[in-house]
Amino acid sequence: MDREWTPVVVAVVFGSCATALILLKWTRNHRVQQKIQSARNRRETSFKTAQQAVQQFKEKNPGLDMSPILDLPLSELIDQIRAGILQPETVLHAYMEKALQVNSKLNCSTGVLMESAKHLEEIESYKDGLLYGVPISIKENIGFKDSDSTCGVLCKLDDPAVKDSVVVTVLKSQGAIPFIKTNVPQGLLSYECSNPIYGKTVNPCNLQKTSGGSSGGEAALISGGGSILGLGTDIGGSIRIPASFCGICGLKPTSNRISLRGLNSCLKGVKTVLSAIGPMARDVESLALCMRALLCEKMFMLDPTVPPLPFNQKVYECSDRLRIGYFENDGYLQPSPSMARALRETKKLLEEAGHTLVPFKPPANIKVMHEYIVRSTFADGAATLLSNLNDGPIDPCLQAQITPYRFPGFLKKILSVILKPIYPRIAGAMDALCGIKSIADLWKQHTNTENYIHEVINQWNELEMDVLLCPMLGPAYNFSYCGKLTSALSYTIIYNLLNFPVGVVPVTTVTAEDEAQLKDYKGNFGDIWDKLFVKAIQGSVGLPVAVQCVALPWQEELCLRFMREVERVCANNKLSNNTH
């Protein structure tokens, strides 16, 4: 009798276990969806509250036309506020209304910071601040009291900051009004701006293109006119790529020129490829003004680890001719036709303006990308990043990128050996994802990186260069390609390794001829990545294309001066062409 019942008992036990597992999975998914929905509800509530505040302001001020405010450059806006022509309250509501309109089209915000109204009540006490009365947007991972900094991952939801980050505190002390947070990709280590909590941000220049990442919401909001000045962060191009894709300016300073205290991340502790926080705006002068405001005694006091280097206005305003290094192809990724043309045309304009241009050997190559950048960034085999993604769904835009991260080390090694004869670049990247085996190897890695940085600086000094001009990744990608093309980051992430300040200035737009030339694009390696790059940037006529302006560490003022010169010669050339 017992033997007859045994299969039944086994079936019942297995059935019960399966049911329990299904129930647990359903419960877990339900909790995840509830958590996501709760965050989305909070965001919607902030939008509705902001809309009501705008409406109430309009009712109190019937007939007031706020639209001209949005056309003012930052310096003129501040001048008019100081002169009493405009009131900070009017400016805030003008930008709040515009930001809501832009967000409804682009999905670029994670919430309006209604606490800005409280700061507005105290604004008169900050009248001497350099950013008095200026509404400013901030990237989602920048700490703002009582607001989440999720980095697009569920494990950081419902964990609001207990106090403002250093940069937010300094901005407020300079009279600025942080009023909105902007969207990011899941985990911050992607350059397509989408996450499971707040969804996908699209490009204001073309809604079928990505805005870039990880400061993609910031770039989209500024480009769309919903913010005049913003702050982003950059660990591989996260300020520069979205700035380039959306046609605005952005600056990645030397790491720790601006305090990073109070910022959230999914990859803290990396000491080779360094993160930085920097300004984003529609013109270079706005970036410089933001840097002047941030580099003040208040910041040096709040974070004594930041070198007490005030902004050097004399260097920024200097008009001496520059000796400029340049290169067109970094040897890792062949630039797109529009990238290459943007570089050549900018070089020609700078030469015509009297500057000296000298060829410079590109600092990026296969060994640097794989051994110093990829292997160091994922020294732990990507375990830390993956641990931040465990609590919820993976965003579709990130799936292709993280799939190889999940492979066990032995499989990465095997794939690397198999791929090496056919696709050496892909094989090298796969091997680098295995990470670093020991602490001794990590120290050796740090030593090799330091030596490499000084090799580049020595080459720079031998050519007696002031600054460097180089291509900027672009134009904006079609959706779902960023995660498949981390290889394309070679033009940006190299300066996080070198820790050089670098800025982006839009200089042209994609032409029909650029688009036609894609059919002849072969790439430096002719591998899968090169073929995918062509598909990623197809259909881009009219989209902005930028260049990068680079300086040596701690020379942000010189970098900005160079950016301003690029902006000037390109504007003059455009004006001349329009006149003729």
SEZA-351243 format. One record per residue (C-alpha): residue number from 1; chain; residue in three letters; x, y, z. Coordinates in steps of 0.25 Angstrom, whole numbers. Example, Ala and Ser with C-alpha at 12.3 -4.5 7.8 and 13.67 -1.06 7.14 Angstrom:
! residues 2
[1 "A" "ALA" [49 -18 31]]
[2 "A" "SER" [55 -4 29]]
! end
This chain:
! residues 580
[1 "A" "MET" [0 0 0]]
[2 "A" "ASP" [11 10 4]]
[3 "A" "ARG" [18 7 -10]]
[4 "A" "GLU" [5 10 -17]]
[5 "A" "TRP" [4 23 -10]]
[6 "A" "THR" [19 27 -12]]
[7 "A" "PRO" [17 33 -27]]
[8 "A" "VAL" [5 41 -22]]
[9 "A" "VAL" [12 47 -10]]
[10 "A" "VAL" [24 50 -19]]
[11 "A" "ALA" [15 57 -29]]
[12 "A" "VAL" [8 65 -18]]
[13 "A" "VAL" [21 69 -12]]
[14 "A" "PHE" [27 74 -26]]
[15 "A" "GLY" [14 80 -29]]
[16 "A" "SER" [13 88 -16]]
[17 "A" "CYS" [28 92 -18]]
[18 "A" "ALA" [25 97 -32]]
[19 "A" "THR" [13 104 -28]]
[20 "A" "ALA" [20 111 -16]]
[21 "A" "LEU" [31 115 -26]]
[22 "A" "ILE" [21 121 -35]]
[23 "A" "LEU" [14 128 -24]]
[24 "A" "LEU" [27 134 -19]]
[25 "A" "LYS" [31 139 -33]]
[26 "A" "TRP" [18 145 -35]]
[27 "A" "THR" [18 151 -21]]
[28 "A" "ARG" [32 157 -24]]
[29 "A" "ASN" [28 162 -37]]
[30 "A" "HIS" [16 168 -31]]
[31 "A" "ARG" [24 175 -21]]
[32 "A" "VAL" [33 180 -32]]
[33 "A" "GLN" [22 186 -40]]
[34 "A" "GLN" [16 192 -28]]
[35 "A" "LYS" [29 199 -24]]
[36 "A" "ILE" [31 204 -39]]
[37 "A" "GLN" [16 209 -39]]
[38 "A" "SER" [18 216 -26]]
[39 "A" "ALA" [30 224 -31]]
[40 "A" "ARG" [23 227 -44]]
[41 "A" "ASN" [11 232 -36]]
[42 "A" "ARG" [20 241 -28]]
[43 "A" "ARG" [26 247 -41]]
[44 "A" "GLU" [12 249 -46]]
[45 "A" "THR" [8 256 -34]]
[46 "A" "SER" [20 265 -35]]
[47 "A" "PHE" [16 269 -49]]
[48 "A" "LYS" [2 272 -45]]
[49 "A" "THR" [6 280 -33]]
[50 "A" "ALA" [15 288 -42]]
[51 "A" "GLN" [5 290 -53]]
[52 "A" "GLN" [-5 295 -42]]
[53 "A" "ALA" [6 305 -37]]
[54 "A" "VAL" [8 310 -51]]
[55 "A" "GLN" [-7 312 -53]]
[56 "A" "GLN" [-8 319 -40]]
[57 "A" "PHE" [3 329 -43]]
[58 "A" "LYS" [-3 332 -56]]
[59 "A" "GLU" [-16 335 -50]]
[60 "A" "LYS" [-9 345 -40]]
[61 "A" "ASN" [-2 351 -52]]
[62 "A" "PRO" [-13 352 -63]]
[63 "A" "GLY" [-7 356 -77]]
[64 "A" "LEU" [7 353 -73]]
[65 "A" "ASP" [15 347 -85]]
[66 "A" "MET" [26 339 -79]]
[67 "A" "SER" [31 333 -93]]
[68 "A" "PRO" [42 344 -96]]
[69 "A" "ILE" [49 339 -83]]
[70 "A" "LEU" [52 326 -89]]
[71 "A" "ASP" [60 333 -101]]
[72 "A" "LEU" [69 340 -92]]
[73 "A" "PRO" [84 335 -91]]
[74 "A" "LEU" [88 332 -76]]
[75 "A" "SER" [96 345 -74]]
[76 "A" "GLU" [85 354 -79]]
[77 "A" "LEU" [75 346 -71]]
[78 "A" "ILE" [83 349 -58]]
[79 "A" "ASP" [85 363 -62]]
[80 "A" "GLN" [70 366 -63]]
[81 "A" "ILE" [67 359 -50]]
[82 "A" "ARG" [78 367 -43]]
[83 "A" "ALA" [72 380 -49]]
[84 "A" "GLY" [58 376 -44]]
[85 "A" "ILE" [53 375 -59]]
[86 "A" "LEU" [50 361 -56]]
[87 "A" "GLN" [46 354 -43]]
[88 "A" "PRO" [52 341 -39]]
[89 "A" "GLU" [37 336 -37]]
[90 "A" "THR" [34 339 -51]]
[91 "A" "VAL" [46 332 -57]]
[92 "A" "LEU" [44 320 -48]]
[93 "A" "HIS" [30 318 -53]]
[94 "A" "ALA" [33 321 -67]]
[95 "A" "TYR" [43 310 -67]]
[96 "A" "MET" [35 301 -59]]
[97 "A" "GLU" [23 302 -70]]
[98 "A" "LYS" [33 300 -81]]
[99 "A" "ALA" [39 288 -74]]
[100 "A" "LEU" [26 281 -72]]
[101 "A" "GLN" [23 283 -87]]
[102 "A" "VAL" [36 278 -91]]
[103 "A" "ASN" [35 266 -82]]
[104 "A" "SER" [21 262 -88]]
[105 "A" "LYS" [28 261 -101]]
[106 "A" "LEU" [41 255 -97]]
[107 "A" "ASN" [40 248 -84]]
[108 "A" "CYS" [52 254 -79]]
[109 "A" "SER" [49 257 -64]]
[110 "A" "THR" [48 248 -52]]
[111 "A" "GLY" [40 259 -44]]
[112 "A" "VAL" [39 274 -41]]
[113 "A" "LEU" [45 278 -28]]
[114 "A" "MET" [34 286 -22]]
[115 "A" "GLU" [43 289 -10]]
[116 "A" "SER" [49 300 -20]]
[117 "A" "ALA" [37 308 -16]]
[118 "A" "LYS" [42 309 -1]]
[119 "A" "HIS" [56 313 -6]]
[120 "A" "LEU" [49 324 -14]]
[121 "A" "GLU" [44 330 -2]]
[122 "A" "GLU" [58 332 4]]
[123 "A" "ILE" [64 336 -10]]
[124 "A" "GLU" [66 350 -6]]
[125 "A" "SER" [77 346 4]]
[126 "A" "TYR" [85 340 -7]]
[127 "A" "LYS" [84 353 -16]]
[128 "A" "ASP" [99 354 -17]]
[129 "A" "GLY" [100 340 -22]]
[130 "A" "LEU" [106 338 -37]]
[131 "A" "LEU" [93 330 -41]]
[132 "A" "TYR" [83 339 -33]]
[133 "A" "GLY" [69 335 -38]]
[134 "A" "VAL" [73 324 -48]]
[135 "A" "PRO" [65 311 -49]]
[136 "A" "ILE" [74 299 -51]]
[137 "A" "SER" [72 285 -54]]
[138 "A" "ILE" [80 273 -48]]
[139 "A" "LYS" [82 259 -52]]
[140 "A" "GLU" [75 249 -44]]
[141 "A" "ASN" [87 243 -37]]
[142 "A" "ILE" [90 256 -30]]
[143 "A" "GLY" [86 257 -16]]
[144 "A" "PHE" [75 266 -12]]
[145 "A" "LYS" [69 265 1]]
[146 "A" "ASP" [56 256 2]]
[147 "A" "SER" [57 252 -12]]
[148 "A" "ASP" [61 239 -18]]
[149 "A" "SER" [74 237 -25]]
[150 "A" "THR" [71 223 -31]]
[151 "A" "CYS" [81 223 -43]]
[152 "A" "GLY" [70 216 -50]]
[153 "A" "VAL" [71 203 -41]]
[154 "A" "LEU" [60 198 -32]]
[155 "A" "CYS" [69 195 -20]]
[156 "A" "LYS" [71 210 -18]]
[157 "A" "LEU" [57 213 -19]]
[158 "A" "ASP" [50 219 -6]]
[159 "A" "ASP" [63 223 0]]
[160 "A" "PRO" [63 238 -1]]
[161 "A" "ALA" [75 247 2]]
[162 "A" "VAL" [76 252 16]]
[163 "A" "LYS" [82 265 12]]
[164 "A" "ASP" [86 272 0]]
[165 "A" "SER" [99 268 -8]]
[166 "A" "VAL" [110 278 -7]]
[167 "A" "VAL" [108 284 -21]]
[168 "A" "VAL" [93 286 -18]]
[169 "A" "THR" [97 293 -5]]
[170 "A" "VAL" [106 302 -13]]
[171 "A" "LEU" [97 305 -24]]
[172 "A" "LYS" [86 309 -14]]
[173 "A" "SER" [96 318 -7]]
[174 "A" "GLN" [99 325 -21]]
[175 "A" "GLY" [84 328 -22]]
[176 "A" "ALA" [81 317 -32]]
[177 "A" "ILE" [68 309 -31]]
[178 "A" "PRO" [69 294 -34]]
[179 "A" "PHE" [55 291 -39]]
[180 "A" "ILE" [55 278 -46]]
[181 "A" "LYS" [62 265 -47]]
[182 "A" "THR" [65 258 -60]]
[183 "A" "ASN" [64 244 -65]]
[184 "A" "VAL" [76 234 -66]]
[185 "A" "PRO" [79 220 -72]]
[186 "A" "GLN" [78 208 -62]]
[187 "A" "GLY" [91 207 -54]]
[188 "A" "LEU" [97 220 -61]]
[189 "A" "LEU" [106 211 -69]]
[190 "A" "SER" [99 212 -82]]
[191 "A" "TYR" [98 223 -93]]
[192 "A" "GLU" [83 221 -96]]
[193 "A" "CYS" [74 228 -86]]
[194 "A" "SER" [64 218 -81]]
[195 "A" "ASN" [61 210 -69]]
[196 "A" "PRO" [49 201 -63]]
[197 "A" "ILE" [45 212 -53]]
[198 "A" "TYR" [43 224 -62]]
[199 "A" "GLY" [44 219 -76]]
[200 "A" "LYS" [51 224 -88]]
[201 "A" "THR" [55 238 -91]]
[202 "A" "VAL" [55 242 -106]]
[203 "A" "ASN" [63 252 -114]]
[204 "A" "PRO" [57 266 -116]]
[205 "A" "CYS" [64 267 -130]]
[206 "A" "ASN" [58 254 -134]]
[207 "A" "LEU" [48 246 -126]]
[208 "A" "GLN" [52 233 -133]]
[209 "A" "LYS" [66 235 -127]]
[210 "A" "THR" [72 233 -113]]
[211 "A" "SER" [76 246 -105]]
[212 "A" "GLY" [89 239 -101]]
[213 "A" "GLY" [93 236 -87]]
[214 "A" "SER" [95 235 -76]]
[215 "A" "SER" [91 250 -74]]
[216 "A" "GLY" [81 248 -85]]
[217 "A" "GLY" [69 254 -78]]
[218 "A" "GLU" [78 266 -75]]
[219 "A" "ALA" [82 268 -89]]
[220 "A" "ALA" [68 266 -95]]
[221 "A" "LEU" [62 276 -85]]
[222 "A" "ILE" [72 287 -88]]
[223 "A" "SER" [72 285 -103]]
[224 "A" "GLY" [57 285 -103]]
[225 "A" "GLY" [57 299 -95]]
[226 "A" "GLY" [52 294 -82]]
[227 "A" "SER" [64 298 -74]]
[228 "A" "ILE" [75 308 -77]]
[229 "A" "LEU" [86 301 -68]]
[230 "A" "GLY" [88 287 -63]]
[231 "A" "LEU" [97 278 -56]]
[232 "A" "GLY" [101 264 -61]]
[233 "A" "THR" [112 254 -57]]
[234 "A" "ASP" [122 247 -67]]
[235 "A" "ILE" [129 234 -65]]
[236 "A" "GLY" [131 230 -79]]
[237 "A" "GLY" [124 241 -87]]
[238 "A" "SER" [111 242 -79]]
[239 "A" "ILE" [111 258 -81]]
[240 "A" "ARG" [118 259 -94]]
[241 "A" "ILE" [110 248 -102]]
[242 "A" "PRO" [96 253 -99]]
[243 "A" "ALA" [101 268 -101]]
[244 "A" "SER" [106 263 -115]]
[245 "A" "PHE" [94 255 -118]]
[246 "A" "CYS" [84 267 -114]]
[247 "A" "GLY" [93 278 -119]]
[248 "A" "ILE" [97 286 -107]]
[249 "A" "CYS" [110 289 -99]]
[250 "A" "GLY" [115 281 -88]]
[251 "A" "LEU" [128 280 -79]]
[252 "A" "LYS" [134 268 -72]]
[253 "A" "PRO" [144 275 -62]]
[254 "A" "THR" [156 268 -56]]
[255 "A" "SER" [150 258 -46]]
[256 "A" "ASN" [148 265 -32]]
[257 "A" "ARG" [150 279 -38]]
[258 "A" "ILE" [135 279 -33]]
[259 "A" "SER" [131 272 -21]]
[260 "A" "LEU" [125 258 -23]]
[261 "A" "ARG" [120 257 -9]]
[262 "A" "GLY" [105 253 -8]]
[263 "A" "LEU" [104 247 -22]]
[264 "A" "ASN" [99 233 -24]]
[265 "A" "SER" [105 222 -33]]
[266 "A" "CYS" [105 207 -36]]
[267 "A" "LEU" [120 206 -38]]
[268 "A" "LYS" [126 213 -26]]
[269 "A" "GLY" [141 211 -23]]
[270 "A" "VAL" [147 210 -37]]
[271 "A" "LYS" [160 218 -37]]
[272 "A" "THR" [165 217 -51]]
[273 "A" "VAL" [153 222 -60]]
[274 "A" "LEU" [148 234 -52]]
[275 "A" "SER" [135 240 -51]]
[276 "A" "ALA" [133 255 -51]]
[277 "A" "ILE" [121 265 -49]]
[278 "A" "GLY" [120 277 -59]]
[279 "A" "PRO" [111 287 -65]]
[280 "A" "MET" [102 286 -78]]
[281 "A" "ALA" [96 297 -85]]
[282 "A" "ARG" [93 303 -99]]
[283 "A" "ASP" [106 311 -100]]
[284 "A" "VAL" [120 311 -94]]
[285 "A" "GLU" [118 325 -86]]
[286 "A" "SER" [107 318 -78]]
[287 "A" "LEU" [117 306 -74]]
[288 "A" "ALA" [128 316 -70]]
[289 "A" "LEU" [118 324 -62]]
[290 "A" "CYS" [114 311 -55]]
[291 "A" "MET" [128 307 -52]]
[292 "A" "ARG" [131 321 -46]]
[293 "A" "ALA" [119 319 -37]]
[294 "A" "LEU" [123 305 -32]]
[295 "A" "LEU" [138 308 -30]]
[296 "A" "CYS" [136 316 -18]]
[297 "A" "GLU" [140 316 -3]]
[298 "A" "LYS" [126 310 1]]
[299 "A" "MET" [130 297 -7]]
[300 "A" "PHE" [144 297 -2]]
[301 "A" "MET" [139 298 12]]
[302 "A" "LEU" [128 287 10]]
[303 "A" "ASP" [138 277 4]]
[304 "A" "PRO" [152 280 7]]
[305 "A" "THR" [157 268 -2]]
[306 "A" "VAL" [154 278 -14]]
[307 "A" "PRO" [166 286 -18]]
[308 "A" "PRO" [163 300 -14]]
[309 "A" "LEU" [165 306 -28]]
[310 "A" "PRO" [156 317 -31]]
[311 "A" "PHE" [152 320 -46]]
[312 "A" "ASN" [163 327 -53]]
[313 "A" "GLN" [155 337 -61]]
[314 "A" "LYS" [168 343 -67]]
[315 "A" "VAL" [171 330 -74]]
[316 "A" "TYR" [157 328 -79]]
[317 "A" "GLU" [157 342 -85]]
[318 "A" "CYS" [171 341 -91]]
[319 "A" "SER" [171 343 -106]]
[320 "A" "ASP" [185 339 -110]]
[321 "A" "ARG" [186 329 -121]]
[322 "A" "LEU" [186 314 -117]]
[323 "A" "ARG" [195 303 -122]]
[324 "A" "ILE" [185 292 -124]]
[325 "A" "GLY" [187 277 -125]]
[326 "A" "TYR" [177 269 -134]]
[327 "A" "PHE" [174 255 -139]]
[328 "A" "GLU" [163 250 -147]]
[329 "A" "ASN" [163 235 -145]]
[330 "A" "ASP" [166 229 -131]]
[331 "A" "GLY" [170 215 -137]]
[332 "A" "TYR" [159 208 -129]]
[333 "A" "LEU" [146 213 -136]]
[334 "A" "GLN" [146 219 -150]]
[335 "A" "PRO" [139 232 -149]]
[336 "A" "SER" [125 234 -156]]
[337 "A" "PRO" [126 242 -168]]
[338 "A" "SER" [119 254 -161]]
[339 "A" "MET" [129 252 -149]]
[340 "A" "ALA" [141 253 -158]]
[341 "A" "ARG" [136 265 -166]]
[342 "A" "ALA" [132 273 -153]]
[343 "A" "LEU" [147 271 -149]]
[344 "A" "ARG" [153 275 -162]]
[345 "A" "GLU" [144 287 -164]]
[346 "A" "THR" [147 292 -149]]
[347 "A" "LYS" [162 290 -151]]
[348 "A" "LYS" [161 298 -164]]
[349 "A" "LEU" [153 310 -157]]
[350 "A" "LEU" [163 310 -145]]
[351 "A" "GLU" [175 311 -155]]
[352 "A" "GLU" [168 322 -162]]
[353 "A" "ALA" [166 329 -149]]
[354 "A" "GLY" [181 329 -147]]
[355 "A" "HIS" [183 317 -138]]
[356 "A" "THR" [194 306 -140]]
[357 "A" "LEU" [189 292 -142]]
[358 "A" "VAL" [199 280 -140]]
[359 "A" "PRO" [196 265 -143]]
[360 "A" "PHE" [195 257 -130]]
[361 "A" "LYS" [196 242 -128]]
[362 "A" "PRO" [182 238 -123]]
[363 "A" "PRO" [183 233 -108]]
[364 "A" "ALA" [173 222 -110]]
[365 "A" "ASN" [177 208 -115]]
[366 "A" "ILE" [173 193 -113]]
[367 "A" "LYS" [182 191 -101]]
[368 "A" "VAL" [178 204 -94]]
[369 "A" "MET" [163 201 -97]]
[370 "A" "HIS" [163 187 -92]]
[371 "A" "GLU" [174 186 -82]]
[372 "A" "TYR" [173 199 -75]]
[373 "A" "ILE" [159 203 -77]]
[374 "A" "VAL" [150 191 -78]]
[375 "A" "ARG" [158 182 -69]]
[376 "A" "SER" [159 193 -58]]
[377 "A" "THR" [145 197 -59]]
[378 "A" "PHE" [140 183 -57]]
[379 "A" "ALA" [151 178 -48]]
[380 "A" "ASP" [141 170 -40]]
[381 "A" "GLY" [136 163 -53]]
[382 "A" "ALA" [124 173 -53]]
[383 "A" "ALA" [119 167 -40]]
[384 "A" "THR" [116 181 -33]]
[385 "A" "LEU" [108 186 -45]]
[386 "A" "LEU" [100 173 -46]]
[387 "A" "SER" [97 173 -31]]
[388 "A" "ASN" [90 187 -33]]
[389 "A" "LEU" [81 181 -44]]
[390 "A" "ASN" [77 168 -37]]
[391 "A" "ASP" [64 174 -30]]
[392 "A" "GLY" [56 177 -43]]
[393 "A" "PRO" [54 175 -58]]
[394 "A" "ILE" [66 179 -67]]
[395 "A" "ASP" [63 190 -77]]
[396 "A" "PRO" [62 185 -91]]
[397 "A" "CYS" [73 195 -96]]
[398 "A" "LEU" [83 190 -85]]
[399 "A" "GLN" [80 175 -88]]
[400 "A" "ALA" [90 173 -99]]
[401 "A" "GLN" [101 180 -91]]
[402 "A" "ILE" [100 172 -78]]
[403 "A" "THR" [98 159 -84]]
[404 "A" "PRO" [113 156 -86]]
[405 "A" "TYR" [115 162 -72]]
[406 "A" "ARG" [107 150 -66]]
[407 "A" "PHE" [116 140 -73]]
[408 "A" "PRO" [124 132 -64]]
[409 "A" "GLY" [139 135 -65]]
[410 "A" "PHE" [143 122 -72]]
[411 "A" "LEU" [133 124 -83]]
[412 "A" "LYS" [138 138 -85]]
[413 "A" "LYS" [152 132 -87]]
[414 "A" "ILE" [147 122 -96]]
[415 "A" "LEU" [139 131 -105]]
[416 "A" "SER" [151 141 -105]]
[417 "A" "VAL" [160 129 -110]]
[418 "A" "ILE" [150 125 -121]]
[419 "A" "LEU" [147 139 -126]]
[420 "A" "LYS" [162 144 -126]]
[421 "A" "PRO" [165 139 -140]]
[422 "A" "ILE" [153 145 -146]]
[423 "A" "TYR" [149 157 -137]]
[424 "A" "PRO" [161 161 -129]]
[425 "A" "ARG" [155 174 -124]]
[426 "A" "ILE" [143 167 -119]]
[427 "A" "ALA" [152 156 -113]]
[428 "A" "GLY" [160 166 -106]]
[429 "A" "ALA" [148 172 -100]]
[430 "A" "MET" [142 159 -95]]
[431 "A" "ASP" [155 155 -88]]
[432 "A" "ALA" [156 168 -81]]
[433 "A" "LEU" [142 166 -75]]
[434 "A" "CYS" [148 155 -67]]
[435 "A" "GLY" [153 166 -58]]
[436 "A" "ILE" [166 166 -49]]
[437 "A" "LYS" [170 153 -42]]
[438 "A" "SER" [177 158 -30]]
[439 "A" "ILE" [180 171 -22]]
[440 "A" "ALA" [195 170 -27]]
[441 "A" "ASP" [189 170 -41]]
[442 "A" "LEU" [180 182 -38]]
[443 "A" "TRP" [192 190 -32]]
[444 "A" "LYS" [200 187 -45]]
[445 "A" "GLN" [188 192 -53]]
[446 "A" "HIS" [188 205 -45]]
[447 "A" "THR" [203 206 -48]]
[448 "A" "ASN" [202 203 -63]]
[449 "A" "THR" [191 214 -64]]
[450 "A" "GLU" [199 224 -57]]
[451 "A" "ASN" [211 222 -66]]
[452 "A" "TYR" [202 223 -78]]
[453 "A" "ILE" [196 236 -74]]
[454 "A" "HIS" [210 242 -72]]
[455 "A" "GLU" [214 236 -86]]
[456 "A" "VAL" [202 244 -92]]
[457 "A" "ILE" [205 257 -84]]
[458 "A" "ASN" [220 255 -89]]
[459 "A" "GLN" [216 254 -103]]
[460 "A" "TRP" [206 266 -101]]
[461 "A" "ASN" [218 274 -96]]
[462 "A" "GLU" [228 270 -106]]
[463 "A" "LEU" [218 276 -117]]
[464 "A" "GLU" [217 289 -108]]
[465 "A" "MET" [202 287 -109]]
[466 "A" "ASP" [192 296 -101]]
[467 "A" "VAL" [180 288 -104]]
[468 "A" "LEU" [175 276 -113]]
[469 "A" "LEU" [163 276 -123]]
[470 "A" "CYS" [157 262 -126]]
[471 "A" "PRO" [145 256 -131]]
[472 "A" "MET" [132 254 -123]]
[473 "A" "LEU" [123 242 -124]]
[474 "A" "GLY" [111 244 -133]]
[475 "A" "PRO" [101 246 -138]]
[476 "A" "ALA" [90 241 -129]]
[477 "A" "TYR" [87 227 -130]]
[478 "A" "ASN" [75 219 -133]]
[479 "A" "PHE" [69 212 -121]]
[480 "A" "SER" [74 199 -116]]
[481 "A" "TYR" [88 200 -121]]
[482 "A" "CYS" [96 207 -110]]
[483 "A" "GLY" [96 194 -102]]
[484 "A" "LYS" [102 187 -114]]
[485 "A" "LEU" [113 197 -116]]
[486 "A" "THR" [120 200 -104]]
[487 "A" "SER" [132 199 -113]]
[488 "A" "ALA" [129 213 -118]]
[489 "A" "LEU" [132 220 -105]]
[490 "A" "SER" [147 220 -109]]
[491 "A" "TYR" [146 235 -113]]
[492 "A" "THR" [140 239 -99]]
[493 "A" "ILE" [144 229 -88]]
[494 "A" "ILE" [159 231 -91]]
[495 "A" "TYR" [159 245 -84]]
[496 "A" "ASN" [152 239 -72]]
[497 "A" "LEU" [165 230 -71]]
[498 "A" "LEU" [174 241 -74]]
[499 "A" "ASN" [166 250 -64]]
[500 "A" "PHE" [167 262 -74]]
[501 "A" "PRO" [156 272 -75]]
[502 "A" "VAL" [148 272 -88]]
[503 "A" "GLY" [136 279 -93]]
[504 "A" "VAL" [127 277 -105]]
[505 "A" "VAL" [123 288 -115]]
[506 "A" "PRO" [113 286 -126]]
[507 "A" "VAL" [119 290 -139]]
[508 "A" "THR" [110 285 -151]]
[509 "A" "THR" [99 276 -155]]
[510 "A" "VAL" [98 263 -163]]
[511 "A" "THR" [97 265 -178]]
[512 "A" "ALA" [91 256 -188]]
[513 "A" "GLU" [105 254 -194]]
[514 "A" "ASP" [109 249 -180]]
[515 "A" "GLU" [98 239 -180]]
[516 "A" "ALA" [101 235 -194]]
[517 "A" "GLN" [116 232 -190]]
[518 "A" "LEU" [111 222 -180]]
[519 "A" "LYS" [110 211 -191]]
[520 "A" "ASP" [125 212 -192]]
[521 "A" "TYR" [128 211 -177]]
[522 "A" "LYS" [137 199 -174]]
[523 "A" "GLY" [142 203 -160]]
[524 "A" "ASN" [156 201 -154]]
[525 "A" "PHE" [153 186 -153]]
[526 "A" "GLY" [142 182 -162]]
[527 "A" "ASP" [136 174 -150]]
[528 "A" "ILE" [121 173 -145]]
[529 "A" "TRP" [123 185 -137]]
[530 "A" "ASP" [127 193 -149]]
[531 "A" "LYS" [114 188 -156]]
[532 "A" "LEU" [105 191 -145]]
[533 "A" "PHE" [111 205 -144]]
[534 "A" "VAL" [106 208 -158]]
[535 "A" "LYS" [92 203 -154]]
[536 "A" "ALA" [92 211 -141]]
[537 "A" "ILE" [94 225 -148]]
[538 "A" "GLN" [86 223 -161]]
[539 "A" "GLY" [75 233 -163]]
[540 "A" "SER" [82 245 -157]]
[541 "A" "VAL" [81 256 -167]]
[542 "A" "GLY" [79 269 -160]]
[543 "A" "LEU" [84 264 -146]]
[544 "A" "PRO" [95 272 -138]]
[545 "A" "VAL" [110 267 -139]]
[546 "A" "ALA" [120 272 -129]]
[547 "A" "VAL" [135 272 -126]]
[548 "A" "GLN" [143 271 -113]]
[549 "A" "CYS" [152 281 -107]]
[550 "A" "VAL" [162 275 -97]]
[551 "A" "ALA" [172 281 -87]]
[552 "A" "LEU" [182 276 -77]]
[553 "A" "PRO" [177 273 -63]]
[554 "A" "TRP" [172 285 -55]]
[555 "A" "GLN" [172 294 -67]]
[556 "A" "GLU" [157 295 -68]]
[557 "A" "GLU" [158 310 -71]]
[558 "A" "LEU" [167 307 -83]]
[559 "A" "CYS" [158 296 -88]]
[560 "A" "LEU" [146 306 -87]]
[561 "A" "ARG" [154 317 -94]]
[562 "A" "PHE" [157 307 -105]]
[563 "A" "MET" [142 303 -106]]
[564 "A" "ARG" [138 317 -107]]
[565 "A" "GLU" [148 319 -118]]
[566 "A" "VAL" [142 307 -126]]
[567 "A" "GLU" [128 313 -123]]
[568 "A" "ARG" [132 326 -128]]
[569 "A" "VAL" [139 322 -141]]
[570 "A" "CYS" [127 313 -145]]
[571 "A" "ALA" [117 323 -142]]
[572 "A" "ASN" [124 333 -151]]
[573 "A" "ASN" [126 323 -162]]
[574 "A" "LYS" [111 320 -161]]
[575 "A" "LEU" [108 335 -161]]
[576 "A" "SER" [117 337 -173]]
[577 "A" "ASN" [110 326 -181]]
[578 "A" "ASN" [96 331 -178]]
[579 "A" "THR" [100 345 -183]]
[580 "A" "HIS" [106 340 -196]]
! end
